[in-house]
Amino acid sequence: MGKQYNKVEKKRRRLNYLARRKAKALAAGKGGAKKIAKKPAKKKAAAPAAAA
């Protein structure tokens, strides 16, 4: 019985780990995506201003 129970605990532990990893990736992705999207827009706006 002990081995079956260990299997259940390992699965629960892994699911919790994957949930934490997914949440962390989403949080990091949202901040990173915004920064990446904003930087090219600023460069494009700055380039015409510098040329003009």
N, CA, C and O atoms as a DFTB+ gen file, in Angstrom:
208 C
 N C O
     1  1       0.822      -1.208       0.000
     2  2       0.000       0.000       0.000
     3  2       0.865       1.270       0.000
     4  3       0.479       2.296      -0.561
     5  1       2.004       1.185       0.619
     6  2       2.835       2.367       0.726
     7  2       3.290       2.902      -0.625
     8  3       3.341       4.115      -0.831
     9  1       3.617       2.010      -1.535
    10  2       4.101       2.454      -2.838
    11  2       2.999       3.141      -3.636
    12  3       3.251       4.127      -4.328
    13  1       1.788       2.623      -3.540
    14  2       0.675       3.261      -4.238
    15  2       0.457       4.669      -3.690
    16  3       0.214       5.603      -4.453
    17  1       0.543       4.820      -2.378
    18  2       0.336       6.120      -1.758
    19  2       1.441       7.089      -2.165
    20  3       1.180       8.267      -2.410
    21  1       2.677       6.591      -2.237
    22  2       3.787       7.446      -2.666
    23  2       3.553       7.965      -4.075
    24  3       3.878       9.110      -4.389
    25  1       2.984       7.109      -4.922
    26  2       2.707       7.506      -6.304
    27  2       1.725       8.681      -6.323
    28  3       1.885       9.625      -7.096
    29  1       0.718       8.606      -5.468
    30  2      -0.281       9.684      -5.399
    31  2       0.372      10.964      -4.894
    32  3       0.114      12.042      -5.429
    33  1       1.204      10.857      -3.885
    34  2       1.865      12.047      -3.335
    35  2       2.806      12.675      -4.355
    36  3       2.857      13.897      -4.489
    37  1       3.552      11.839      -5.073
    38  2       4.475      12.365      -6.080
    39  2       3.711      13.090      -7.177
    40  3       4.142      14.142      -7.650
    41  1       2.571      12.524      -7.584
    42  2       1.780      13.154      -8.636
    43  2       1.246      14.498      -8.158
    44  3       1.281      15.482      -8.897
    45  1       0.752      14.543      -6.926
    46  2       0.222      15.797      -6.381
    47  2       1.322      16.843      -6.270
    48  3       1.114      18.013      -6.589
    49  1       2.495      16.409      -5.815
    50  2       3.631      17.322      -5.677
    51  2       4.032      17.877      -7.037
    52  3       4.308      19.069      -7.170
    53  1       4.064      17.007      -8.053
    54  2       4.447      17.452      -9.398
    55  2       3.422      18.410      -9.974
    56  3       3.789      19.407     -10.596
    57  1       2.143      18.124      -9.776
    58  2       1.105      19.020     -10.279
    59  2       1.212      20.394      -9.620
    60  3       1.046      21.419     -10.281
    61  1       1.488      20.409      -8.326
    62  2       1.666      21.690      -7.631
    63  2       2.870      22.438      -8.178
    64  3       2.821      23.653      -8.367
    65  1       3.956      21.707      -8.433
    66  2       5.166      22.322      -8.982
    67  2       4.888      22.906     -10.366
    68  3       5.299      24.026     -10.668
    69  1       4.189      22.140     -11.202
    70  2       3.899      22.624     -12.550
    71  2       2.992      23.850     -12.508
    72  3       3.145      24.765     -13.317
    73  1       2.058      23.870     -11.577
    74  2       1.169      25.027     -11.442
    75  2       1.972      26.260     -11.036
    76  3       1.753      27.350     -11.565
    77  1       2.902      26.085     -10.095
    78  2       3.748      27.224      -9.677
    79  2       4.607      27.701     -10.842
    80  3       4.743      28.903     -11.068
    81  1       5.186      26.754     -11.581
    82  2       6.042      27.110     -12.713
    83  2       5.256      27.841     -13.790
    84  3       5.751      28.799     -14.385
    85  1       4.034      27.392     -14.041
    86  2       3.194      28.025     -15.051
    87  2       2.832      29.445     -14.625
    88  3       2.872      30.367     -15.439
    89  1       2.482      29.621     -13.359
    90  2       2.132      30.947     -12.860
    91  2       3.325      31.886     -12.940
    92  3       3.184      33.052     -13.311
    93  1       4.491      31.381     -12.594
    94  2       5.702      32.201     -12.651
    95  2       6.025      32.587     -14.094
    96  3       6.414      33.723     -14.364
    97  1       5.863      31.647     -15.013
    98  2       6.140      31.917     -16.426
    99  2       5.156      32.946     -16.977
   100  3       5.542      33.830     -17.743
   101  1       3.894      32.832     -16.592
   102  2       2.900      33.795     -17.067
   103  2       3.204      35.186     -16.527
   104  3       3.101      36.175     -17.252
   105  1       3.576      35.260     -15.254
   106  2       3.887      36.557     -14.653
   107  2       5.111      37.170     -15.332
   108  3       5.125      38.367     -15.619
   109  1       6.117      36.374     -15.583
   110  2       7.332      36.869     -16.231
   111  2       7.048      37.207     -17.691
   112  3       7.578      38.188     -18.213
   113  1       6.237      36.424     -18.339
   114  2       5.927      36.637     -19.745
   115  2       5.151      37.921     -19.970
   116  3       5.401      38.639     -20.939
   117  1       4.217      38.213     -19.087
   118  2       3.420      39.431     -19.239
   119  2       4.306      40.669     -19.132
   120  3       4.202      41.577     -19.956
   121  1       5.174      40.714     -18.126
   122  2       6.045      41.866     -17.959
   123  2       7.051      41.977     -19.087
   124  3       7.309      43.068     -19.595
   125  1       7.622      40.839     -19.479
   126  2       8.614      40.843     -20.546
   127  2       7.997      41.207     -21.884
   128  3       8.607      41.930     -22.673
   129  1       6.816      40.725     -22.143
   130  2       6.176      40.998     -23.428
   131  2       5.846      42.484     -23.558
   132  3       5.992      43.067     -24.632
   133  1       5.406      43.086     -22.466
   134  2       5.079      44.509     -22.511
   135  2       6.334      45.337     -22.791
   136  3       6.308      46.264     -23.600
   137  1       7.426      44.993     -22.118
   138  2       8.669      45.740     -22.316
   139  2       9.160      45.604     -23.747
   140  3       9.575      46.588     -24.361
   141  1       9.115      44.391     -24.280
   142  2       9.596      44.157     -25.644
   143  2       8.720      44.905     -26.651
   144  3       9.225      45.455     -27.629
   145  1       7.408      44.923     -26.410
   146  2       6.489      45.581     -27.334
   147  2       6.678      47.094     -27.292
   148  3       6.559      47.762     -28.319
   149  1       6.967      47.633     -26.126
   150  2       7.098      49.087     -25.994
   151  2       8.415      49.607     -26.585
   152  3       8.433      50.683     -27.182
   153  1       9.492      48.877     -26.430
   154  2      10.790      49.372     -26.885
   155  2      10.840      49.655     -28.389
   156  3      11.299      50.730     -28.775
   157  1      10.392      48.744     -29.253
   158  2      10.434      49.056     -30.688
   159  2       9.551      50.255     -31.043
   160  3       9.897      51.028     -31.938
   161  1       8.422      50.421     -30.358
   162  2       7.541      51.548     -30.644
   163  2       8.258      52.859     -30.314
   164  3       8.134      53.832     -31.057
   165  1       9.004      52.893     -29.213
   166  2       9.735      54.104     -28.854
   167  2      10.834      54.408     -29.877
   168  3      11.062      55.562     -30.240
   169  1      11.508      53.347     -30.333
   170  2      12.575      53.556     -31.311
   171  2      12.016      54.107     -32.608
   172  3      12.615      54.998     -33.210
   173  1      10.871      53.588     -33.050
   174  2      10.262      54.053     -34.288
   175  2       9.839      55.513     -34.153
   176  3       9.985      56.289     -35.097
   177  1       9.314      55.894     -32.980
   178  2       8.876      57.255     -32.763
   179  2      10.085      58.190     -32.665
   180  3      10.023      59.337     -33.108
   181  1      11.173      57.702     -32.090
   182  2      12.357      58.525     -31.927
   183  2      13.086      58.727     -33.256
   184  3      13.654      59.796     -33.482
   185  1      13.083      57.737     -34.130
   186  2      13.806      57.832     -35.387
   187  2      13.273      58.938     -36.290
   188  3      14.081      59.717     -36.797
   189  1      11.955      59.063     -36.528
   190  2      11.466      60.152     -37.348
   191  2      11.708      61.534     -36.711
   192  3      11.946      62.514     -37.417
   193  1      11.646      61.600     -35.402
   194  2      11.874      62.869     -34.708
   195  2      13.336      63.292     -34.895
   196  3      13.619      64.476     -35.080
   197  1      14.257      62.337     -34.847
   198  2      15.663      62.640     -35.021
   199  2      15.958      63.028     -36.481
   200  3      16.785      63.900     -36.744
   201  1      15.268      62.366     -37.425
   202  2      15.490      62.667     -38.843
   203  2      14.883      64.013     -39.205
   204  3      15.414      64.720     -40.061
   205  1      13.787      64.374     -38.568
   206  2      13.109      65.638     -38.885
   207  2      13.823      66.747     -38.177
   208  3      13.431      67.908     -38.295
